[in-house]
Amino acid sequence: MEQAGEGVTTTSEERLMDRLSDYSIGNRFSKINQNLGPIDILFAEIKYNFLLVRKFWGVKEGVMIGLFVAGFFLGTWDFGIGEISGGGDYNRWGILGGEDSGFLHMKDLALILSLLSVICWAGFVVMLWNSYPIMRENMVYLLIGMGFIQFGNIKSHADNPSFPWESGIGGWIWVLVSNLVMLFLSIFVVRRAVVETRDIHVQRKHSHPDPRVIERAWKDHSLVAWSLGIAIWIIVLNISFWSSAHSVAPSPGDLDFSYPLSFLYMFSGILATFLLLWIVWFPEFMLGSTEARIQSSRAREVSGEVFEAKKAEQGRCPVCNQNTTAVQEATGEISIPCESDDCSGKGVTGSECEKCGDRLPSRVVCANCGSNTPVGSHFGRVEAW
């Protein structure tokens, strides 16, 4: 990411951001065991994302948060009304239909609050659509997945109001299928599109003969915390939709309305919508105007947008111009074979060998002329003739 986000401009020097690669990483878990080091890196990335939200979310995001919070409060408010806690009239249902409409035969105050809630939610979705144009298609997929999870919970409770208790496989099937649809849309469609667009972006915009610069670019564009956020969002979303359906599922005569369930629905729903806003915002912030849209590689091929991925490049000695053992991978990292006896492993220069664990050097000895030169000088040379 560039400072202040690529495609996000600001005139305030205070809003310039540190890169993720510059962000300090703690050692709370790695002190316990070196193998737990990735957890420290993950927590550092999560804290870094909180820093970005605190620095770069402004009035626009504040208005959207206000809209969906108001939508939840207005839609769940029942004190002094009793429409929800009373169970309503089960002889009427639906939005339209005149005398058969359940929505139009609610108590006046409940109807007014419901309409205001719908207006708030419509405003939130419209602002989300207009604010993050390159994520529009993926936002639609996420909203469709939300609809499936809501339908799955409603259907499971329609068959068994006490779901998941006293439910067999048939009671779980709707929730399981709806979550499979959500997983497909969020992981295999949205996440894949964002990750592949990120990969293309780094290869296009951050190509550099120095492998350290490329490695830093990959770190700055990490999506590990964002991917974890999608998983947490789906879990919280299930809690919210389950608690909403479970609180009103019994028939009016059997309904023992639970206000704690209503509060759970409202709290988890607000958290889930906050995560949705962040999930849509972050790729837009990272890529911004540098990309026209976020698509998977396959979708780009179908639309006629061809991107030739960078191929692995064999290193050449800067002295005699003969091939050396160094190879610059498509990702930009430079790998060399291990120099230890009886070891056929390789790895990135400066790191540990993938087989024996020995430290790999940052210089290469040419087998042709015997020169000992930095590995970075074996790439990026252009012939003058």
ABEGO torsion letter per residue (X at the ends): XBBGEBGBBBABAAABBBBAAABBBBAAAAAABAAAAAAAAAAAAAAAAAAAAAAABBAAAAAAAAAAAAAAAAAABABGAGAAAAGEBAABBEABGEAABAAAABBAAAAAAAAAAAAAAAAAAAAAAAABAAAAAAAAAAAAAAAAAAAAAAAAAAABAAOABGBBAAAAAAAAAAAAAAAAAAAAAAAAAAAAAAAAAAAAAABBABAAAAAAAAAAABAAAAAAAAAAAAAAAAAAAAAAAAAAABBAAABBBBAAAAAAAAAAAAAAAAAAAAAAAAAAAAAEAABABBBBAAAAAAAGBBBBBBBBBBBBBAAAGBBBABBBBAAGBBBBBBABBGBABBEBBGBBBAAAGBBBBABBBBAAAGBBBBAAAABGBBBAX
